[in-house]
Amino acid sequence: LDKLNDPENAVRIVKQTKSTEGAKMVAKFFQKLNDYTSAIQFLVLSRCVDEAFQLAVQNAKMDLFADIVGEGASLEDYHSIAVYFEGERNHLQAGKFYHKAGEHSKALRHLLKVAASTQDDSEALNLAIQVVGSSGQAHLARQLIEFLMGETDGVPKDAKYLFRLYMARKQYKEAAKTAVIIAREEQSAGNYRNAHDVLYNMYQELVKNKIQVPWEMANNLMILHSYTLARLHVRRGDHLRGARMLLRVANNISKFPAHIIPILTSTVIECHRSGLKNSAFTYAAMLMRPEYRKDIDEKYKKKIEAIVRKPQKTEEPEKFTRCPFCSNDVPESDLYCGNCKNNLPYCIATGYHILHNDLTVCPSCKFPATRTELLKLVEDGIVCPMCVETISDSD
């Protein structure tokens, strides 16, 4: 440094040898050059943390200092950093470092200040959830819940934050109820894949933690999955299965308010094409109601009107397969056995009830499937319709 004026080699040697004394010398060299960024870095490397902290304070380099000390600082160092940011009114950073210092109450106070004063509150709220989750303190949880519910400022926050809070605190039953609310909102907005994923992920959390899945959650996931399968079957040219899944969805059409007319239209078209003429007539007649008729796609309007004017009440009889519990014959798309009174698990590949003599599970999500049907999807390179993971033949 002094004789050859070769700081590059000096830096290389210090980084290779981790020499404390060498790091000190390099730090002083950079201080003389007013290169405070490098000086702080090498002061920390030489374990002169207090000196590095003071240099950061004097030269407004606290963000840099905080990044350099990273996860290896002491609680006292984190406290000092938090106090500095508090003085600077940087509430987000103050909250972050009070959290690292284990001072959860102060951390939450600063983070809620940020969340209350900005529209982009996601970072502050996600960090606040971490704070409350790691603190284990019920009074802090109550404080955050009041804020999220809008009791503090009259502005309720997105339900996803409440869901994340319950998950962080391992309150899975409350998280499940919130997940159902979030999924319902997504579904009402027409975001069916998002709604499906919210319910699927929550379902998996409950199973992992050996908590019974609420019927409403499982039923909503089944209906959303039936919608996914209806599209898959139609795309693959399996119109009868597509029609059966659309009938299940149409029977719950109030859960799909954003796309009532397109879904009912598809149901009519697929049922008529598959020989389910009576079902086609039922939903065509529904589409002829004044509140729906005016919005039917012109491409299908005449066909639907013709189905209503000249009704055909014939219906292709549904195939019966064995109930997996009592061996009673049940229509293959029915998910309830009237004989043994059991709700029947559904195949994630077809949407029909499972068969006890042709059963497998997806290796990723562990949801049940009819083995021969899931193999057909695998052979065609189609991912698991439930978890969207790729399955190989060897799995």
C-alpha positions in Angstrom: 0.0 0.0 0.0 2.7 2.5 1.1 5.7 1.5 -1.0 4.1 0.2 -4.2 0.8 2.0 -4.1 -0.9 -1.3 -5.3 -4.2 -1.4 -3.4 -5.6 -4.1 -5.8 -3.1 -6.7 -4.7 -3.5 -5.6 -1.1 -7.2 -6.2 -1.3 -6.7 -9.6 -3.0 -4.3 -10.7 -0.3 -6.6 -9.6 2.5 -9.6 -11.4 1.0 -7.6 -14.5 0.5 -6.0 -14.6 3.9 -8.8 -13.0 5.9 -6.1 -11.1 7.8 -7.5 -8.8 10.4 -4.4 -6.6 10.6 -4.3 -6.5 6.8 -7.9 -5.5 6.6 -7.3 -2.6 9.1 -4.4 -1.3 6.9 -6.5 -1.5 3.8 -9.4 0.3 5.6 -7.1 3.2 6.6 -5.7 3.4 3.1 -9.3 3.9 1.7 -10.2 6.4 4.4 -7.3 8.6 3.3 -8.8 8.5 -0.2 -12.2 9.4 1.2 -13.5 6.0 -0.3 -15.8 5.4 2.7 -17.6 2.5 1.0 -14.5 0.4 0.8 -13.2 1.7 4.2 -16.4 0.5 5.9 -16.2 -2.9 4.2 -12.6 -3.5 5.4 -13.2 -2.1 8.9 -16.0 -4.7 9.3 -13.7 -7.4 7.9 -11.1 -6.4 10.5 -13.7 -6.7 13.2 -13.6 -3.0 13.9 -17.4 -2.8 13.8 -17.8 0.2 16.1 -15.3 2.2 14.0 -17.1 1.1 10.8 -20.5 2.1 12.4 -19.2 5.6 13.3 -17.8 6.1 9.8 -21.2 5.0 8.4 -23.0 7.5 10.6 -20.6 10.4 9.7 -20.9 9.7 6.0 -24.6 8.6 5.7 -23.6 5.1 4.7 -25.8 3.2 7.1 -27.6 1.2 4.4 -24.2 0.0 3.2 -23.0 -0.8 6.8 -26.2 -2.8 7.4 -25.7 -4.8 4.2 -22.1 -5.6 5.0 -22.7 -6.8 8.6 -25.6 -8.8 7.2 -26.8 -11.7 9.4 -23.5 -11.9 11.3 -24.0 -8.8 13.5 -24.7 -8.8 17.3 -28.0 -7.8 18.8 -26.3 -4.7 20.0 -25.2 -3.8 16.5 -28.7 -4.3 15.1 -30.1 -2.1 17.9 -27.6 0.6 17.1 -28.5 0.5 13.4 -32.3 0.6 14.3 -31.7 3.6 16.5 -29.9 5.4 13.7 -32.7 4.8 11.2 -35.3 5.8 13.8 -33.5 9.1 14.1 -33.6 9.5 10.4 -37.3 8.7 10.4 -36.7 5.8 8.1 -39.4 3.6 9.7 -39.1 0.7 7.4 -35.4 0.2 8.1 -35.9 0.9 11.8 -38.6 -1.7 11.9 -36.4 -4.2 10.1 -33.4 -3.8 12.4 -35.5 -3.7 15.6 -36.8 -7.0 14.4 -33.3 -8.3 14.0 -32.4 -7.0 17.5 -35.3 -9.0 18.9 -37.2 -5.8 19.9 -40.5 -6.9 18.4 -42.8 -4.3 19.9 -40.7 -1.4 18.5 -40.3 -3.2 15.2 -44.1 -3.5 14.8 -44.7 0.1 15.7 -42.4 1.4 13.0 -43.6 -1.0 10.4 -47.3 -0.1 11.0 -46.3 3.5 10.6 -45.0 2.7 7.1 -48.1 0.6 6.2 -50.4 3.4 7.3 -48.6 6.2 5.4 -48.0 4.6 2.0 -50.1 2.8 -0.7 -47.3 0.3 -1.4 -47.5 -1.3 2.0 -46.6 -4.9 1.0 -43.0 -4.9 2.2 -43.9 -3.4 5.6 -46.9 -5.7 6.2 -45.0 -8.8 5.2 -42.2 -7.8 7.6 -44.7 -7.0 10.3 -46.1 -10.6 9.9 -42.6 -12.0 10.3 -42.2 -9.9 13.4 -45.4 -11.1 15.0 -44.8 -14.7 13.9 -41.4 -14.9 15.5 -42.3 -13.0 18.6 -45.0 -15.4 19.7 -46.6 -12.5 21.6 -50.4 -12.6 21.5 -50.8 -8.8 22.2 -48.7 -8.0 19.1 -50.8 -10.4 17.0 -54.0 -8.6 18.2 -52.4 -5.2 17.3 -51.6 -6.4 13.8 -55.0 -8.0 13.3 -56.8 -4.8 14.3 -54.7 -2.9 11.8 -55.3 -5.5 9.0 -59.1 -5.4 9.7 -59.1 -1.6 9.4 -60.0 -1.0 13.0 -57.0 1.4 13.4 -57.5 3.6 10.3 -60.8 2.5 8.8 -59.1 0.9 5.8 -59.3 -2.9 5.8 -56.2 -4.4 4.1 -56.1 -7.3 1.6 -57.2 -10.5 3.2 -54.0 -12.2 2.0 -52.0 -10.5 4.8 -54.4 -11.9 7.4 -54.0 -15.3 5.9 -50.2 -15.0 6.0 -50.3 -13.9 9.6 -52.4 -16.9 10.6 -49.9 -19.1 8.8 -46.9 -17.5 10.4 -48.6 -18.1 13.8 -49.5 -21.7 12.8 -53.2 -20.9 13.3 -54.2 -23.2 10.5 -57.9 -23.3 11.1 -58.2 -19.5 11.0 -55.9 -19.5 8.0 -58.2 -22.0 6.3 -61.3 -19.8 6.8 -59.4 -16.8 5.4 -58.2 -18.8 2.4 -61.8 -19.7 1.6 -62.7 -15.9 1.7 -59.7 -15.0 -0.5 -60.5 -17.8 -3.0 -64.1 -16.7 -3.1 -63.0 -13.1 -4.0 -60.6 -14.4 -6.7 -63.4 -16.7 -8.1 -65.9 -13.8 -8.2 -63.4 -11.8 -10.1 -63.0 -14.6 -12.6 -59.5 -15.5 -11.5 -60.2 -19.3 -11.3 -56.6 -20.5 -11.4 -55.6 -18.1 -8.5 -58.6 -19.3 -6.5 -57.7 -22.9 -7.2 -54.1 -22.4 -6.1 -55.1 -20.6 -2.9 -57.3 -23.5 -1.9 -54.9 -26.2 -3.0 -52.0 -24.7 -1.1 -54.1 -24.3 2.1 -55.4 -27.9 1.7 -51.8 -29.2 1.6 -50.9 -27.1 4.7 -53.8 -28.6 6.6 -52.9 -32.2 5.5 -49.2 -31.6 6.4 -50.2 -30.5 9.9 -52.7 -33.3 10.3 -55.7 -30.9 10.6 -59.0 -31.9 9.1 -59.8 -30.1 5.9 -63.1 -28.1 6.2 -65.9 -29.5 3.9 -66.5 -26.0 2.3 -62.8 -25.7 1.3 -62.6 -29.2 -0.1 -65.9 -28.7 -2.0 -64.9 -25.4 -3.5 -61.6 -26.9 -4.6 -63.4 -29.7 -6.3 -65.7 -27.4 -8.2 -62.8 -25.2 -9.3 -60.9 -28.3 -10.3 -63.9 -29.5 -12.3 -63.8 -26.2 -14.3 -60.1 -26.8 -15.0 -60.8 -30.4 -16.1 -63.8 -29.3 -18.3 -61.4 -27.1 -20.3 -58.8 -29.8 -20.5 -61.2 -32.5 -21.7 -62.7 -30.2 -24.4 -59.2 -29.3 -25.5 -58.4 -33.0 -25.8 -61.6 -33.7 -27.8 -63.2 -35.7 -24.9 -66.5 -33.9 -25.2 -68.6 -36.2 -23.0 -66.2 -35.8 -20.0 -66.1 -32.1 -20.8 -69.9 -32.0 -20.7 -70.1 -33.9 -17.4 -67.6 -31.5 -15.7 -69.4 -28.5 -17.2 -72.7 -29.8 -15.8 -71.1 -29.9 -12.3 -69.9 -26.4 -12.7 -73.2 -25.1 -14.1 -74.9 -26.7 -11.1 -72.8 -24.3 -9.0 -73.0 -21.3 -11.5 -73.5 -18.8 -8.7 -69.8 -19.3 -7.8 -68.8 -18.1 -11.2 -70.5 -14.7 -11.5 -68.0 -13.2 -13.8 -68.6 -15.8 -16.6 -72.1 -17.1 -16.1 -73.1 -16.7 -19.8 -69.9 -18.2 -21.4 -70.0 -21.2 -19.0 -73.7 -21.9 -19.6 -73.1 -21.5 -23.3 -70.2 -24.0 -23.2 -72.4 -26.4 -21.2 -75.2 -26.3 -23.7 -72.8 -26.8 -26.7 -70.9 -29.6 -25.1 -74.0 -31.4 -23.8 -75.7 -31.2 -27.1 -72.6 -32.5 -28.9 -72.3 -35.4 -26.5 -75.8 -36.6 -26.7 -76.9 -35.1 -23.4 -79.9 -33.4 -25.1 -82.1 -33.0 -22.1 -79.3 -31.3 -20.1 -78.5 -29.1 -23.1 -82.2 -28.0 -23.2 -82.3 -27.3 -19.5 -79.3 -24.8 -19.7 -80.4 -23.4 -23.0 -83.7 -22.5 -21.5 -81.9 -20.8 -18.6 -79.9 -18.8 -21.2 -83.1 -17.6 -22.7 -84.0 -15.6 -19.6 -84.1 -11.9 -20.3 -81.1 -11.1 -18.1 -78.9 -13.5 -20.0 -80.3 -13.6 -23.6 -79.1 -10.3 -24.7 -75.4 -11.1 -23.9 -75.2 -14.6 -25.6 -72.4 -14.7 -28.2 -74.0 -14.2 -31.6 -72.1 -17.2 -32.9 -74.1 -19.5 -30.7 -77.4 -17.6 -30.3 -79.3 -19.3 -33.1 -78.2 -22.8 -32.1 -79.3 -22.2 -28.5 -82.7 -20.8 -29.6 -83.2 -23.8 -31.9 -82.5 -26.2 -28.9 -85.2 -24.4 -26.9 -87.7 -24.2 -29.8 -87.4 -27.9 -30.7 -86.5 -29.6 -27.4 -85.1 -33.1 -27.5 -85.4 -34.7 -24.1 -83.2 -37.8 -24.8 -80.2 -38.2 -22.6 -77.2 -40.5 -23.1 -77.3 -42.8 -20.1 -74.3 -42.3 -17.7 -72.0 -45.2 -17.2 -72.0 -46.7 -13.7 -68.9 -47.7 -11.8 -68.3 -49.2 -8.4 -68.2 -47.1 -5.3 -64.7 -47.4 -3.8 -66.1 -48.0 -0.3 -69.1 -50.4 -0.7 -68.9 -51.7 -4.3 -72.4 -50.3 -5.0 -72.8 -49.1 -8.6 -72.8 -45.3 -8.8 -72.9 -42.9 -11.9 -69.2 -42.3 -12.7 -69.4 -38.5 -12.3 -71.3 -38.7 -9.0 -69.2 -38.0 -5.9 -71.7 -39.3 -3.4 -72.8 -42.9 -2.8 -76.5 -43.2 -1.7 -75.9 -46.7 -0.4 -73.0 -46.2 2.1 -73.6 -42.4 2.4 -69.9 -41.6 1.7 -68.6 -38.6 -0.2 -66.4 -40.2 -2.9 -62.9 -38.9 -3.7 -62.5 -37.7 -7.2 -59.8 -38.5 -9.8 -57.7 -35.4 -10.5 -57.4 -36.5 -14.2 -61.1 -37.1 -15.1 -63.2 -35.5 -12.3 -65.1 -38.8 -11.9 -65.0 -40.8 -8.6 -62.0 -43.0 -8.1 -62.0 -46.7 -8.7 -60.5 -49.0 -6.0 -59.0 -51.4 -8.6 -57.3 -48.7 -10.7 -56.0 -46.3 -8.2 -52.8 -44.2 -7.9 -51.8 -40.8 -6.5 -49.9 -37.9 -8.1 -46.3 -38.3 -6.8 -46.1 -34.6 -6.1 -49.4 -33.5 -4.5 -50.6 -37.0 -3.4 -54.2 -36.4 -4.7 -55.8 -39.6 -5.9 -56.3 -40.5 -9.6 -57.4 -43.3 -11.8 -54.1 -44.8 -12.8 -54.9 -45.5 -16.4 -56.3 -42.0 -16.9 -53.4 -40.2 -15.3 -50.9 -42.3 -17.4 -52.7 -41.0 -20.5 -52.0 -37.4 -19.5 -48.4 -38.3 -18.6 -47.9 -39.9 -22.0 -49.2 -36.8 -23.7 -46.8 -34.6 -21.7 -49.6 -32.9 -19.7 -48.8 -31.8 -16.1 -50.8 -32.9 -13.1 -54.0 -30.9 -13.4 -54.1 -30.3 -9.6 -50.6 -29.2 -8.7 -49.3 -28.4 -12.2 -46.1 -30.4 -11.6 -44.6 -32.6 -14.3 -45.0 -36.3 -13.8 -42.7 -38.9 -15.6 -43.6 -42.5 -16.4 -41.1 -43.7 -13.8 -42.9 -41.8 -11.1 
